[in-house]
Amino acid sequence: MTSPEEHLMNWLRDAHAMEKQAETMLSAIAGRLEHYPELKARIEAHLQETRVQSDMLISCIERRGGDSSTMKDLIGRFAAMGQGVCGMMASDEVIKGAMAGYAFEHVEVAAYKVLIAAADHCGDPETSAVCQRILQQEMVMGNWLAEHMEQVTLAFLSRSAANEPARI
C-alpha cells in the first residue's frame, strides 16, 4: 500500500517533469515566434516563471528527502520535443500552439490543486505554499491565453488571407 507521503513525493516528481516539459515546449515556440510579438513576450515571461517553478519543486522534493526522477524528466522533454516538431509541420502552428498551451495550463492547474490537497493532508505547509504560488501563475497564464485566443486567431487569419507568412 502506498502512503500519502509517497503519493505526494511521486506527484511532486510528476509536476517537476511536467514543468521541464513545459520549459522545452515554451522555449521551442518562443524561439520561432516572429509575427505575434505580444504572444511571444507573454510566452517568454511564462518561460521564466516555469524555470523558477521547476527549481521550487526540486526544493520541495529535496526538503522531503527525495530527488527528481531523471526518467520522468527525460520522457517529458522528449514528448515536448515531439510536439514541437509536429507543430512546426502545421501551417497553423500558432493556433495549434495556443490551443495546446491553453489545455496544458489547465492540466497544470489540476496538478497543483491535487498537490496542495496532498501537501495539506500530509502536514507540509511549505510544499502547499509553493504549489499555491505556482497554481496562481498557471491560472494567470491560462486566463491570458483564453483572453487573447481571439486576437491571435484573427491575426493569423489576417496574415493568411494576405498571403503573408501565417506561421509563427
C-alpha positions as CSV (number, residue, x, y, z in Angstrom):
1,M,0.0,0.0,0.0
2,T,1.3,3.5,-0.9
3,S,1.3,6.1,1.8
4,P,0.0,9.6,1.3
5,E,3.6,10.9,1.7
6,E,4.8,8.6,-1.1
7,H,1.9,9.8,-3.3
8,L,2.9,13.4,-2.6
9,M,6.5,12.7,-3.5
10,N,5.5,10.9,-6.7
11,W,3.2,13.8,-7.7
12,L,5.9,16.4,-6.9
13,R,8.2,14.4,-9.3
14,D,5.4,14.3,-11.9
15,A,5.0,18.1,-11.5
16,H,8.7,18.7,-11.9
17,A,8.7,16.6,-15.1
18,M,5.6,18.5,-16.3
19,E,7.4,21.8,-15.8
20,K,10.5,20.5,-17.6
21,Q,8.2,19.5,-20.5
22,A,6.6,23.0,-20.4
23,E,10.1,24.6,-20.4
24,T,11.0,22.7,-23.6
25,M,7.7,23.5,-25.3
26,L,7.8,27.2,-24.4
27,S,11.4,27.5,-25.4
28,A,10.7,26.0,-28.8
29,I,7.7,28.1,-29.6
30,A,9.2,31.3,-28.2
31,G,12.2,30.8,-30.4
32,R,10.1,30.6,-33.5
33,L,7.5,33.3,-32.8
34,E,8.1,36.2,-35.1
35,H,4.8,37.8,-36.2
36,Y,3.0,37.7,-32.8
37,P,5.0,40.0,-30.5
38,E,2.5,40.2,-27.6
39,L,2.2,36.4,-27.6
40,K,6.0,35.9,-27.8
41,A,6.5,38.3,-24.8
42,R,3.9,36.5,-22.7
43,I,5.4,33.1,-23.5
44,E,8.9,34.3,-22.7
45,A,7.7,35.7,-19.4
46,H,6.0,32.4,-18.6
47,L,9.1,30.5,-19.6
48,Q,11.0,32.4,-16.9
49,E,8.2,31.6,-14.4
50,T,8.4,27.9,-15.4
51,R,12.1,27.7,-14.8
52,V,11.6,29.1,-11.3
53,Q,8.7,26.8,-10.7
54,S,10.9,23.8,-11.6
55,D,13.6,25.0,-9.1
56,M,10.9,25.5,-6.4
57,L,9.6,21.9,-7.0
58,I,13.1,20.5,-6.7
59,S,13.5,22.3,-3.4
60,C,10.3,20.7,-2.1
61,I,11.4,17.3,-3.3
62,E,14.8,17.6,-1.7
63,R,13.4,19.0,1.5
64,R,11.2,15.9,1.7
65,G,14.3,13.7,1.3
66,G,13.9,12.8,-2.4
67,D,15.4,13.7,-5.8
68,S,13.8,14.4,-9.1
69,S,13.0,11.5,-11.4
70,T,15.5,11.7,-14.3
71,M,13.5,9.3,-16.3
72,K,10.2,11.3,-15.9
73,D,12.1,14.5,-16.8
74,L,13.6,12.9,-19.9
75,I,10.3,11.4,-21.1
76,G,8.6,14.8,-20.6
77,R,11.3,16.6,-22.6
78,F,11.1,14.0,-25.4
79,A,7.3,14.4,-25.5
80,A,7.7,18.2,-25.7
81,M,10.3,17.9,-28.5
82,G,7.9,15.6,-30.4
83,Q,5.1,18.1,-30.0
84,G,7.4,20.9,-31.2
85,V,8.4,19.0,-34.3
86,C,4.8,18.1,-35.2
87,G,3.8,21.8,-34.6
88,M,6.4,23.0,-37.0
89,M,4.8,21.0,-39.7
90,A,1.4,22.6,-39.3
91,S,0.7,25.7,-41.4
92,D,-1.4,27.0,-38.5
93,E,1.2,26.3,-35.8
94,V,0.5,29.4,-33.8
95,I,-3.2,28.4,-33.5
96,K,-2.4,24.8,-32.6
97,G,0.3,26.0,-30.2
98,A,-2.1,28.5,-28.5
99,M,-4.8,25.8,-28.1
100,A,-2.2,23.3,-26.8
101,G,-0.8,25.9,-24.4
102,Y,-4.3,26.6,-23.1
103,A,-5.0,23.0,-22.5
104,F,-1.6,22.4,-20.9
105,E,-2.1,25.2,-18.5
106,H,-5.4,23.6,-17.3
107,V,-3.6,20.3,-16.8
108,E,-1.1,22.1,-14.6
109,V,-3.8,23.9,-12.7
110,A,-5.4,20.5,-11.9
111,A,-2.0,19.0,-10.9
112,Y,-1.3,21.9,-8.5
113,K,-4.7,21.6,-6.9
114,V,-4.0,17.9,-6.2
115,L,-0.6,18.8,-4.8
116,I,-2.0,21.4,-2.5
117,A,-4.6,19.0,-1.1
118,A,-2.0,16.3,-0.7
119,A,0.5,18.6,1.0
120,D,-2.1,19.9,3.4
121,H,-3.1,16.3,4.2
122,C,0.5,15.3,4.8
123,G,1.1,18.4,7.1
124,D,3.5,20.0,4.7
125,P,2.6,23.7,4.7
126,E,5.8,24.7,2.8
127,T,5.0,22.5,-0.1
128,S,1.4,23.7,0.0
129,A,2.5,27.3,-0.1
130,V,4.9,26.6,-3.1
131,C,2.2,24.9,-5.0
132,Q,-0.3,27.6,-4.3
133,R,2.1,30.2,-5.7
134,I,2.7,28.1,-8.8
135,L,-1.1,27.5,-9.1
136,Q,-1.7,31.2,-9.3
137,Q,0.9,31.7,-12.0
138,E,-0.6,28.8,-14.1
139,M,-4.1,30.3,-13.7
140,V,-2.9,33.7,-14.8
141,M,-1.3,32.2,-17.9
142,G,-4.3,30.1,-18.7
143,N,-6.5,33.2,-18.4
144,W,-4.2,35.3,-20.5
145,L,-4.3,32.7,-23.3
146,A,-8.1,32.5,-23.0
147,E,-8.4,36.3,-23.2
148,H,-6.1,36.5,-26.2
149,M,-7.2,33.5,-28.2
150,E,-9.5,35.5,-30.4
151,Q,-6.8,38.2,-31.0
152,V,-4.2,35.6,-32.0
153,T,-6.7,33.8,-34.3
154,L,-7.7,37.0,-36.1
155,A,-4.1,38.0,-36.6
156,F,-3.4,34.5,-38.0
157,L,-6.4,34.7,-40.3
158,S,-5.4,38.2,-41.5
159,R,-1.9,37.1,-42.3
160,S,-3.1,34.0,-44.0
161,A,-5.6,35.9,-46.2
162,A,-3.0,38.5,-47.2
163,N,-0.6,35.6,-48.2
164,E,1.8,36.8,-45.5
165,P,3.8,34.2,-43.6
166,A,0.9,32.8,-41.5
167,R,3.2,30.6,-39.5
168,I,4.5,31.8,-36.3
